[in-house]
Each structure stands twice: as C-alpha cells, then as structure tokens.
Amino acid sequence: MNAKLHLSRRQFVWLMSASSAAVVLPQLTGCAVDPVTGQQRLILMSEAEEKAIDQRHAPHQFSNDFGVTQDRMLNTYVTEVGSSLAAISHRPHMPYDFNVVNANYVNAYTFPAGAMACTRGIMVEMEDEATLAALLGHELGHVNARHAARRQTSGILAAVVLGGVGIAAAQSEQLSGYSGLIYGLSALGATALLAHYSRENEREADDLGLQYATEAGQNPEGMVDLMDMLVGMSDRQPNAIEVMFATHPMSQERYDTAKRETQTRYADARGRDKGRERYMDNTANLRRIKPAIKEQQAGEAAMRRERFAEAEGHFARSLDLAPDDYPGLLLMARAKSAQGRHSEARAYLDQAKRTYPNEAQALHLSGINALALNQPDRALAQFEHYERVLPGNPNTVFLKGISSEAMQNHRAAAQHYERYLQMVGTQTDQGRYAAQRLQSWR
C-alpha cells in the first residue's frame, strides 16, 4: 500500500523542482597560451577540464532542449558545415560536435570544448548556408578564444538545470491530489547550463566567426544577414529571441563592425554564392513544420504568463499540423498538468515516448506525472529508466528517494538520499530535506 507524504506547500514546491541543482565546479587557476593571440593569460581551467564539462553537461542541455533532431539529413548537413569551419580554426583538434536540437526558442550555443547546438527555432528563420556558417563560426569563436575558461569564476555552470521540469504552485498537503502541478520548464529556464558572454566576448567571437567562415569558402555577408535577422526578430517576436540576446548581448557596434569588415577586409569574398539552395534542400523537412513551431512558440509564451488554457490551444493546433512532434507532445503534457489534468497529460507523455524512444526528458516528465497521480512505484521505474539513459542528474536520485519513501521503503529511500547528499551536499533545500529524513530514521 502506498503511503501519502505529508508535506507543506512550500516543501512540495522545492521537492518537485526536479530540474534544479547546484553544481559547483572546482576552483581552477593557471596560465596558458591563448590559442588565438599566442599570448600568456590566466586560464581558469585546463583543456581536459573543458572536455569533461562538455561530456558531463552537454547531454543534459540537449535533453532540456527536447533532444537532438531525429532528422539525420539535417544534422549531417550542419555537421558538415561546422566541421569545414572547425578544420581551419585555431583549435582544430577539439572534439567538436555539431547538433540541431528540438527547442523552439531562437539560439545557438556551445560548451567549452565544442559540444554545440543550433535550435530548430533558429534553423527555420535562416535562409542560406552563409548565415548558418556565420552562426557556427561565431560559436566556434567562443571555443577557440576559450571564453568559458577565461571567466573569472568557478561557478560557470553553477545552479544548473538538469533534464527535468520545474513544478510549482502545489495545492495539496499530500502526495496525491496535486491540482497545481505546473510542468514549467520554459526556454529561459532550460538554459542555465549555458554560458553568458560579455560584449567583449561577442566582439571577439564575431571577428573569429567572420574569419573562419570566409576562409572556409563562405560568403562573409552571412554574418550581417544573421544580425539583421536577429534584430528584426527582436521587434516581431521578442519572446523567441530573448534567450539569444540574454546569452549573446547584441549591440549596434557589433552590427556596424560586421558590416564594415565585410565591406573592407573581406570585400573580395562578397560575391560568393550564399548557398541558399543547399540550405533549403537540407532544411526542407524542418521548414514543413514551421507553422507548428510558431504555434509552440506562442504556447510557450502563454505558459510563461500562466495562461494555460490559451497555451493548450496553441499546442493543440501545433499537433494538428505535426501530430507526432516530440516537443509538441511534451508541451501539451505540461499544459494539461498545469490545469490539474494529469491523466490526460500521461497519454501525451506515452505518445512522446513512442515517438522518440529513450529521449530522456519524456522519461523524467513521466516520473513527475506518476508522482502527481500518486503512483510512486511507476514513478520510480521511470526515474530508473531515465538514469540508465542519461545518468548524472542528482535530482533524479532525490526523486527516487521520494518515490521509495512514498512506497514506505525507508531503506531504499535512505540509500537514494545518501547518494544525493554525496553528489550535492546540504547546500540545497532538497539536500537539507534528505539529511533531515535520514536523521529521523536513525
């Protein structure tokens, strides 16, 4: 028989914040040669540590962004364009990994060692290969200039969001009957793993991106076209572009510099083909569902304003246009749960798992859904499956403890809580809760 946990409203809010964790990197100091300038400078992490960050955190960010696209042709194309630029960069030996992820917000990002992603939200806005090359060249600029490694803090990726959902506004004091669960992982909430660059970083990445793209045979006007596109979107769709400008601050100076460099330093390359036909051919499948993506962008904006019925309408229209779209199914599940309709949400989660087998986010959301339905045994099974697919999320360990405790298996719950404390310590509310429960059972 399943027990019911008696928690305060505040306790349940943090309990179910399954995507919040405090991950603190070690203090790292030392001098190294800047690969771009050749000068000695203080670098806060080694190249091996950059690679370790990518291996540890990039898979979680990609899952936060609904996973890597299942369109192999599209991913192969982006990899080919990115690899052509990486080959002539200052750090061609880095383990670059180019991906398109299923997020609807407009952005591209990289981890320190070159694990890189463009969202499908930005892919459907660009119109040619020159613009794509400028985008990837800019991200390569961040890797080659070691911007993440040069930041003056060990908390580069602190307070990370790991593979799950934020849930708030619980209405009940027991594990069953939570009508206010909100599957609230917005695009903004999903990006805490990403670096936020300074204006100086952005200027340097622009300069390197122009250099790499042009030397790889691309038209340098792609950089100006990229900035024109982003500035135009900031007027038309500010919500969709918010993450891009938060992590990559735009300025008139950046635009003017890119335009000047294109017209002077790279003037001889301006007549090159921009690769529109190649880009359109390789993005054809994605562009077919652009109307569905736009509906999802509108729905996510409504979710952030807590207009859940309105959001549901947008997600329903998106699924009419693309019935098996994995992000659309998960977003609909969130909208349903935000309105307390957890059984309906489960149907969409089950369909999502069939659509994209073993993509981790659907598994984690299914565990949250099972807890909402007071089915801790099913929740535990989902969290265990999630850990097999995407290990390393301490919050999954904590939620396994919650599930075991609800099943009155205090021994197993204690093991999960102890493991969580080993990973995170008592610096979080969850850690303090785990320590309190362990103390009470002694």
Legacy VTK file of the C-alpha trace (Angstrom):
# vtk DataFile Version 3.0
C-alpha trace
ASCII
DATASET POLYDATA
POINTS 442 float
0.000 0.000 0.000
1.338 3.434 -0.954
1.807 5.960 1.810
0.922 9.607 1.484
3.600 12.130 2.272
2.511 14.994 4.495
4.398 17.990 3.191
3.816 21.676 3.435
3.031 23.611 0.287
6.484 25.175 0.324
8.142 21.786 0.778
6.336 20.366 -2.207
7.401 23.279 -4.411
11.084 22.604 -3.861
10.563 18.866 -3.669
9.239 18.849 -7.205
11.776 21.276 -8.611
13.239 18.329 -10.401
15.314 20.403 -12.753
17.172 22.483 -10.176
20.577 21.550 -8.868
23.600 23.305 -7.507
26.679 22.062 -9.292
29.808 23.904 -8.327
32.986 23.451 -10.291
36.316 23.369 -8.502
38.488 26.438 -8.233
40.837 26.275 -11.188
43.783 28.563 -11.779
46.820 28.683 -14.024
48.401 30.333 -17.027
48.198 29.085 -20.580
48.827 30.314 -24.086
45.802 31.933 -25.699
45.295 29.873 -28.892
44.131 32.951 -30.820
46.616 35.619 -29.726
49.539 33.406 -28.728
49.914 35.388 -25.512
50.096 34.069 -21.973
46.959 34.708 -19.940
45.244 33.457 -16.813
43.052 30.478 -17.767
40.757 29.039 -15.119
40.520 25.519 -16.484
42.612 23.105 -18.476
41.661 21.705 -21.846
40.949 18.354 -20.216
38.570 20.071 -17.813
36.816 21.812 -20.717
36.236 18.419 -22.309
34.959 16.990 -19.033
32.391 19.784 -18.743
31.112 19.015 -22.235
30.832 15.314 -21.517
29.068 15.879 -18.212
26.670 18.683 -19.052
26.022 18.890 -22.798
23.786 15.769 -22.904
21.579 17.269 -20.188
21.251 20.575 -22.030
20.410 18.801 -25.275
17.700 16.847 -23.461
16.385 20.059 -21.898
16.026 21.202 -25.496
13.896 18.143 -26.369
16.834 16.165 -27.683
18.820 16.188 -30.891
16.695 16.226 -34.035
15.770 12.859 -35.500
16.240 14.367 -38.979
19.561 12.727 -39.851
19.957 14.613 -43.121
19.648 17.940 -41.317
22.091 17.014 -38.569
24.590 15.648 -41.092
24.378 18.872 -43.079
25.003 21.094 -40.060
27.893 18.847 -39.022
29.453 19.163 -42.470
29.232 22.951 -42.468
30.523 23.207 -38.902
33.371 20.777 -39.481
34.590 22.729 -42.503
34.964 25.785 -40.268
36.451 23.897 -37.320
39.170 22.449 -39.554
40.668 25.901 -40.160
40.087 27.230 -36.637
42.805 27.841 -34.043
41.859 24.647 -32.166
41.077 22.084 -34.890
41.920 19.207 -32.527
38.989 19.831 -30.184
36.169 17.225 -30.104
33.607 19.376 -31.933
30.086 18.015 -32.036
27.510 19.915 -34.104
23.811 19.306 -33.479
20.347 20.624 -34.189
18.138 20.381 -31.098
14.354 20.439 -30.980
13.931 23.594 -28.890
11.639 26.263 -30.338
13.432 29.314 -28.967
15.922 31.064 -31.249
19.522 30.402 -30.246
22.776 28.572 -30.818
25.235 27.664 -28.092
28.412 25.810 -27.341
30.067 24.226 -24.361
33.749 24.940 -23.671
35.183 22.061 -25.722
32.861 22.434 -28.707
29.694 20.437 -27.983
27.436 22.720 -29.971
23.763 23.073 -30.882
21.513 25.197 -33.036
17.856 25.189 -32.040
15.246 24.358 -34.607
13.786 27.753 -33.761
16.741 29.485 -35.380
17.115 26.957 -38.194
13.661 27.783 -39.589
14.488 31.512 -39.599
17.756 31.378 -41.537
17.632 31.223 -45.317
21.061 30.230 -46.571
24.276 28.430 -45.754
26.290 31.638 -45.411
24.102 32.648 -42.456
24.441 29.191 -40.903
28.227 29.369 -41.333
28.285 32.763 -39.613
26.273 31.349 -36.713
28.515 28.289 -36.302
31.642 30.382 -36.842
30.588 32.687 -34.019
30.152 29.738 -31.635
33.490 28.328 -32.750
34.943 31.723 -31.889
33.848 31.256 -28.278
35.535 27.839 -28.129
38.753 28.967 -29.788
39.097 32.101 -27.682
38.378 29.933 -24.599
35.799 32.395 -23.329
34.289 29.961 -20.828
37.718 29.043 -19.486
38.646 32.717 -19.108
35.689 33.679 -16.960
36.675 34.888 -13.517
34.576 32.431 -11.512
34.421 28.757 -10.753
30.635 28.890 -10.978
30.471 28.911 -14.770
27.836 26.240 -14.766
26.526 26.642 -11.233
22.839 26.356 -10.401
22.386 24.162 -13.463
19.134 22.865 -14.816
19.357 19.129 -15.384
16.937 17.187 -17.534
13.525 17.695 -15.977
10.821 20.153 -15.127
10.191 22.878 -12.620
6.913 22.358 -10.806
5.262 24.969 -8.638
2.009 26.056 -7.014
1.071 22.822 -5.273
-2.425 22.937 -3.810
-2.435 19.851 -1.594
-0.582 18.808 1.529
-0.306 15.170 0.417
1.349 13.387 -2.482
-1.979 12.644 -4.156
-4.319 15.279 -5.500
-1.864 17.995 -6.508
-4.040 20.037 -8.828
-1.487 22.822 -9.195
1.455 20.925 -10.655
2.970 23.044 -13.382
5.223 21.488 -15.960
7.038 24.781 -16.232
10.402 24.297 -17.937
10.378 27.311 -20.247
13.065 28.033 -22.776
14.609 30.529 -20.382
14.544 28.073 -17.516
16.199 25.449 -19.683
19.336 27.442 -20.364
21.062 27.724 -17.004
23.765 25.359 -18.261
24.755 27.852 -20.937
27.472 30.451 -20.723
26.537 34.127 -20.737
29.094 36.117 -22.673
30.316 39.671 -22.299
30.161 42.237 -25.077
33.923 41.887 -25.463
33.500 38.106 -25.863
30.839 38.706 -28.501
33.028 41.097 -30.480
35.888 38.595 -30.493
33.598 35.705 -31.474
32.155 37.804 -34.322
35.657 38.557 -35.606
36.729 34.925 -35.453
33.451 33.735 -36.934
33.883 36.016 -39.932
37.446 34.807 -40.373
36.573 31.110 -40.156
33.535 31.339 -42.424
35.382 33.296 -45.099
38.466 31.055 -45.018
36.150 28.041 -45.343
34.769 29.471 -48.579
31.551 31.052 -47.344
30.177 34.484 -48.181
31.033 36.812 -45.252
27.778 38.705 -45.713
26.174 35.827 -43.839
27.253 37.482 -40.582
25.482 40.733 -41.445
22.424 38.806 -42.615
22.400 36.863 -39.332
22.437 40.043 -37.272
19.754 41.635 -39.465
17.573 38.573 -38.930
18.023 38.566 -35.160
17.390 42.279 -34.747
14.281 42.005 -36.907
13.007 39.114 -34.802
13.577 41.077 -31.598
10.916 43.507 -32.846
8.477 40.886 -34.174
8.927 38.014 -31.683
10.775 39.259 -28.585
9.917 36.152 -26.543
11.508 33.810 -29.076
14.742 35.804 -29.255
15.088 36.551 -25.534
17.457 33.691 -24.762
19.754 34.552 -27.658
20.171 38.149 -26.535
20.498 37.155 -22.872
23.428 34.848 -23.610
24.800 36.770 -26.624
24.292 40.516 -25.995
23.618 42.393 -29.233
24.765 45.963 -29.889
24.830 48.456 -32.738
28.609 48.356 -32.507
28.651 44.629 -33.303
26.459 45.162 -36.335
28.455 48.143 -37.604
31.734 46.281 -37.158
30.496 43.194 -39.022
29.242 45.358 -41.870
32.485 47.337 -42.067
34.658 44.214 -42.001
32.552 42.578 -44.692
32.865 45.628 -46.937
36.612 46.107 -46.403
38.646 43.196 -45.051
36.501 40.538 -46.730
35.266 42.543 -49.712
36.722 40.094 -52.247
34.532 37.281 -50.896
31.214 39.131 -51.046
30.380 37.779 -54.493
30.400 34.148 -53.387
27.294 32.011 -53.604
25.422 32.122 -50.289
24.303 28.502 -50.601
20.574 29.174 -50.427
19.600 26.116 -52.467
21.738 23.767 -50.352
20.294 25.202 -47.167
16.709 24.958 -48.354
17.155 21.385 -49.550
18.643 20.208 -46.274
16.134 22.013 -44.056
13.060 21.099 -46.112
11.640 18.630 -43.577
12.017 21.096 -40.731
10.554 24.004 -42.676
7.440 21.951 -43.426
6.516 22.110 -39.741
7.422 25.768 -39.258
3.751 26.674 -38.627
3.662 24.081 -35.821
6.853 25.532 -34.345
5.323 29.008 -34.393
2.261 27.702 -32.528
4.529 26.136 -29.933
6.467 29.370 -29.505
3.178 31.153 -28.849
2.109 28.410 -26.447
5.357 28.581 -24.502
4.943 32.344 -24.182
1.430 31.775 -22.818
2.760 29.186 -20.355
5.247 31.712 -19.001
2.325 34.081 -18.384
0.421 31.190 -16.709
-2.301 31.290 -19.352
-2.512 27.543 -19.507
-5.782 27.140 -21.401
-4.508 29.534 -24.059
-1.242 27.598 -24.239
-3.158 24.335 -24.623
-4.950 25.775 -27.627
-1.657 26.657 -29.316
-0.205 23.223 -28.603
-3.350 21.535 -29.908
-3.053 23.456 -33.168
0.611 22.546 -33.411
-0.247 18.865 -33.028
-2.927 19.165 -35.693
-0.120 20.297 -38.004
2.514 17.820 -36.752
0.781 15.006 -34.797
3.921 13.131 -33.742
6.111 16.117 -32.959
8.019 15.236 -29.791
8.285 18.782 -28.330
4.627 19.421 -29.117
3.580 16.309 -27.214
5.658 17.210 -24.155
4.446 20.792 -24.178
0.846 19.625 -24.345
1.518 17.326 -21.374
2.787 20.301 -19.408
-0.207 22.406 -20.307
-2.584 19.623 -19.248
-0.791 19.127 -15.946
-0.722 22.841 -15.273
-4.516 22.599 -15.231
-4.530 19.529 -12.987
-5.387 17.086 -15.774
-2.623 14.621 -15.084
-4.313 11.552 -16.568
-4.693 13.399 -19.869
-1.072 14.501 -19.616
0.021 10.884 -19.278
-1.457 10.000 -22.663
0.688 12.644 -24.354
3.779 11.542 -22.441
3.214 7.943 -23.511
2.891 9.056 -27.136
6.063 11.131 -26.813
7.995 8.100 -25.588
6.782 6.113 -28.586
7.715 8.967 -30.927
11.253 9.424 -29.600
12.196 6.247 -27.702
14.722 6.756 -24.929
14.945 10.527 -25.192
15.384 11.348 -21.548
13.056 14.281 -20.957
9.889 12.287 -21.611
11.039 9.691 -19.103
11.677 12.269 -16.411
8.373 14.006 -17.059
6.641 10.629 -16.850
8.130 10.120 -13.406
6.856 13.526 -12.300
3.465 12.675 -13.773
3.361 9.396 -11.838
4.075 11.219 -8.590
1.259 13.632 -9.390
-1.063 10.653 -9.810
0.178 9.120 -6.532
1.813 6.199 -8.329
5.277 6.174 -6.745
6.084 2.678 -7.972
5.598 3.780 -11.584
7.496 6.996 -10.837
10.444 5.019 -9.537
10.515 2.864 -12.674
10.521 5.963 -14.889
13.317 7.639 -12.918
15.401 4.464 -13.065
14.904 4.280 -16.828
15.877 7.944 -17.086
19.098 7.308 -15.146
20.040 4.476 -17.499
19.572 6.760 -20.490
21.017 9.967 -19.039
22.978 9.481 -15.814
24.307 12.282 -13.690
21.225 14.236 -12.634
21.269 14.414 -8.821
17.617 15.431 -8.736
16.604 12.111 -10.233
18.360 10.437 -7.338
16.448 12.650 -4.914
13.122 11.882 -6.588
13.898 8.176 -6.415
14.200 8.728 -2.678
10.818 10.480 -2.613
9.262 7.635 -4.620
10.740 4.989 -2.329
9.617 6.874 0.760
6.072 7.060 -0.599
6.221 3.281 -1.050
7.217 3.008 2.650
10.599 1.591 1.660
12.698 3.674 4.013
15.816 1.595 3.459
15.840 2.286 -0.274
14.848 5.911 0.285
17.774 6.339 2.680
20.171 4.956 0.084
18.931 7.416 -2.521
19.067 10.347 -0.088
22.608 9.417 0.963
23.659 9.252 -2.676
22.074 12.631 -3.339
23.950 14.146 -0.408
27.215 12.710 -1.722
26.562 14.402 -5.065
25.214 17.754 -3.878
25.546 18.044 -0.118
23.195 20.092 2.036
23.539 23.325 0.061
20.059 22.863 -1.445
16.646 22.627 0.184
16.431 19.086 -1.166
19.748 18.252 0.466
18.581 19.601 3.802
15.340 17.626 3.487
17.281 14.450 2.711
19.555 14.993 5.713
16.529 15.602 7.958
14.844 12.397 6.809
17.996 10.371 7.356
18.350 11.815 10.844
14.741 10.999 11.703
15.200 7.335 10.691
18.252 6.722 12.849
LINES 1 443
442 0 1 2 3 4 5 6 7 8 9 10 11 12 13 14 15 16 17 18 19 20 21 22 23 24 25 26 27 28 29 30 31 32 33 34 35 36 37 38 39 40 41 42 43 44 45 46 47 48 49 50 51 52 53 54 55 56 57 58 59 60 61 62 63 64 65 66 67 68 69 70 71 72 73 74 75 76 77 78 79 80 81 82 83 84 85 86 87 88 89 90 91 92 93 94 95 96 97 98 99 100 101 102 103 104 105 106 107 108 109 110 111 112 113 114 115 116 117 118 119 120 121 122 123 124 125 126 127 128 129 130 131 132 133 134 135 136 137 138 139 140 141 142 143 144 145 146 147 148 149 150 151 152 153 154 155 156 157 158 159 160 161 162 163 164 165 166 167 168 169 170 171 172 173 174 175 176 177 178 179 180 181 182 183 184 185 186 187 188 189 190 191 192 193 194 195 196 197 198 199 200 201 202 203 204 205 206 207 208 209 210 211 212 213 214 215 216 217 218 219 220 221 222 223 224 225 226 227 228 229 230 231 232 233 234 235 236 237 238 239 240 241 242 243 244 245 246 247 248 249 250 251 252 253 254 255 256 257 258 259 260 261 262 263 264 265 266 267 268 269 270 271 272 273 274 275 276 277 278 279 280 281 282 283 284 285 286 287 288 289 290 291 292 293 294 295 296 297 298 299 300 301 302 303 304 305 306 307 308 309 310 311 312 313 314 315 316 317 318 319 320 321 322 323 324 325 326 327 328 329 330 331 332 333 334 335 336 337 338 339 340 341 342 343 344 345 346 347 348 349 350 351 352 353 354 355 356 357 358 359 360 361 362 363 364 365 366 367 368 369 370 371 372 373 374 375 376 377 378 379 380 381 382 383 384 385 386 387 388 389 390 391 392 393 394 395 396 397 398 399 400 401 402 403 404 405 406 407 408 409 410 411 412 413 414 415 416 417 418 419 420 421 422 423 424 425 426 427 428 429 430 431 432 433 434 435 436 437 438 439 440 441
